[in-house]
Amino acid sequence: MTNSWLGLDGKVAAVTGAGSGIGRAVAEALAEQGVQVVMLDRSVESLNDAAQSVTALGPEPTVLACDVSDPASVANAAHEAGAVDILVNCAGISRPGGIADVSIDDWSSVLDVNMNGYFYTSQAFGKSMLERGHGSVVHVASISGRNAQGNSGSYSVGKAGVLMLSQQLALEWGARGVRSNTVSPGLVRTPLTEAYYNVGDVAQRRDKAVPIGRVARPEDIAQVVLFLASDRSGYVTGADIVTDGGFATTLMSSVPRPGYDEK
Ligand SMILES: NC(=O)c1ccc[n+]([C@@H]2O[C@H](COP(=O)([O-])OP(=O)(O)OC[C@H]3O[C@@H](n4cnc5c(N)ncnc54)[C@H](O)[C@@H]3O)[C@@H](O)[C@H]2O)c1
């Protein structure tokens, strides 16, 4: 279904991590709006699977195998893709480990994908936007970029880096017609996090922890990406839209306060 309010029909968008989870939902939502999607992922198998559902919803996508942590692979994909109007950075990984003992390899590999990868793609795909004086870059960050997520190696550090990368891009490229914004999800049930939800009552406890009463579906995040990708957000740049069902506002509820308990 094309939503003319967004006015995305006929645009071209590159989406990283498009084979799974949030990236896949973004690719599907963009296709539904008539966008020609260039789907990038390092997993060819999941790309091909996701491309089938994208094809069913809109213009046939272009599928490109790409490792966003490898600048040469990204440069090649940007060359293959040609000019794009929109870039959505979504490819991400996570590795467990506290600062005291996380391996240097795990620390670096998360930053290579989740932060450096976002820079490589912004530079490579941003080129055609800058040349044409128009474009929108949307980075999927995380509320963990502002709230330390323990025992997750460099995950929070990388997301904090993405928040600042986006602001720096907004500052440098604003007058050249290219906007940059972040979407910060809270808890989203995707293949990345699915293993947690299959343990005991974790799924119910996570739902309960969110003011809206449920963890997010990938589509919840994709809808916000659509807005930031479209010219409807034309005066929004350097911004972060927290999309967490209110979860990041719950800090005070963890403090015991006798006499003020919920009735
Ligand atoms: N799931 C959550 O709860 C949650 C919350 C906040 C933020 N995020 C962020 O959202 C983004 C998407 O996460 P998801 O939950 O959909 O995960 P996911 O695992 O379902 O999808 C991530 C995709 O990225 C791809 N990918 C990984 N490394 C890559 C690389 N080097 N090059 C190209 N592609 C690569 C994977 O193959 C996969 O298809 C990530 O940046 C993640 O940090 C997720």
The ligand as a MOL file (V3000), in Angstrom:
LIG
                    3D

  0  0  0     0  0            999 V3000
M  V30 BEGIN CTAB
M  V30 COUNTS 44 48 0 0 0
M  V30 BEGIN ATOM
M  V30 1 N 16.9120 -6.4240 18.5090 0
M  V30 2 C 17.0210 -5.4590 19.4170 0
M  V30 3 O 16.5110 -5.5810 20.5480 0
M  V30 4 C 17.7360 -4.1780 19.0780 0
M  V30 5 C 17.6230 -3.1010 19.9710 0
M  V30 6 C 18.2800 -1.9120 19.7010 0
M  V30 7 C 19.0320 -1.8060 18.5440 0
M  V30 8 N 19.1460 -2.8530 17.6880 0 CHG=1
M  V30 9 C 19.9720 -2.6800 16.5010 0
M  V30 10 O 19.1940 -2.8800 15.3570 0
M  V30 11 C 20.0320 -3.3450 14.2920 0
M  V30 12 C 19.4280 -4.5930 13.6830 0
M  V30 13 O 19.3740 -5.5980 14.6780 0
M  V30 14 P 18.3950 -6.8500 14.5920 0
M  V30 15 O 17.8980 -7.0620 15.9630 0
M  V30 16 O 17.4320 -6.6770 13.4860 0 CHG=-1
M  V30 17 O 19.4480 -8.0080 14.2780 0
M  V30 18 P 19.4170 -9.2430 13.2470 0
M  V30 19 O 20.5150 -10.1470 13.6970 0
M  V30 20 O 18.0510 -9.7990 13.1230 0
M  V30 21 O 19.8150 -8.5570 11.8560 0
M  V30 22 C 21.0730 -8.0170 11.6620 0
M  V30 23 C 21.4990 -8.2590 10.2270 0
M  V30 24 O 22.7870 -7.6440 10.0410 0
M  V30 25 C 23.5640 -8.5120 9.2350 0
M  V30 26 N 24.9770 -8.2790 9.4640 0
M  V30 27 C 25.7130 -8.5500 10.5700 0
M  V30 28 N 26.9800 -8.2270 10.3640 0
M  V30 29 C 27.0690 -7.7300 9.1090 0
M  V30 30 C 28.1360 -7.2440 8.3140 0
M  V30 31 N 29.3990 -7.2120 8.7840 0
M  V30 32 N 27.8680 -6.7960 7.0730 0
M  V30 33 C 26.6000 -6.8410 6.5870 0
M  V30 34 N 25.5560 -7.3290 7.2760 0
M  V30 35 C 25.8000 -7.7580 8.5260 0
M  V30 36 C 23.1630 -9.9070 9.6810 0
M  V30 37 O 23.5140 -10.8870 8.6800 0
M  V30 38 C 21.6690 -9.7520 9.8720 0
M  V30 39 O 20.9640 -10.0550 8.6860 0
M  V30 40 C 21.4150 -3.5570 14.9020 0
M  V30 41 O 22.2190 -2.4370 14.6330 0
M  V30 42 C 21.1190 -3.6690 16.3800 0
M  V30 43 O 22.2270 -3.2750 17.1600 0
M  V30 44 C 18.5060 -4.0400 17.9230 0
M  V30 END ATOM
M  V30 BEGIN BOND
M  V30 1 1 1 2
M  V30 2 2 2 3
M  V30 3 1 2 4
M  V30 4 1 4 5
M  V30 5 2 4 44
M  V30 6 2 5 6
M  V30 7 1 6 7
M  V30 8 2 7 8
M  V30 9 1 8 9
M  V30 10 1 8 44
M  V30 11 1 9 10
M  V30 12 1 9 42
M  V30 13 1 10 11
M  V30 14 1 11 12
M  V30 15 1 11 40
M  V30 16 1 12 13
M  V30 17 1 13 14
M  V30 18 2 14 15
M  V30 19 1 14 16
M  V30 20 1 14 17
M  V30 21 1 17 18
M  V30 22 2 18 19
M  V30 23 1 18 20
M  V30 24 1 18 21
M  V30 25 1 21 22
M  V30 26 1 22 23
M  V30 27 1 23 24
M  V30 28 1 23 38
M  V30 29 1 24 25
M  V30 30 1 25 26
M  V30 31 1 25 36
M  V30 32 1 26 27
M  V30 33 1 26 35
M  V30 34 2 27 28
M  V30 35 1 28 29
M  V30 36 1 29 30
M  V30 37 2 29 35
M  V30 38 1 30 31
M  V30 39 2 30 32
M  V30 40 1 32 33
M  V30 41 2 33 34
M  V30 42 1 34 35
M  V30 43 1 36 37
M  V30 44 1 36 38
M  V30 45 1 38 39
M  V30 46 1 40 41
M  V30 47 1 40 42
M  V30 48 1 42 43
M  V30 END BOND
M  V30 END CTAB
M  END
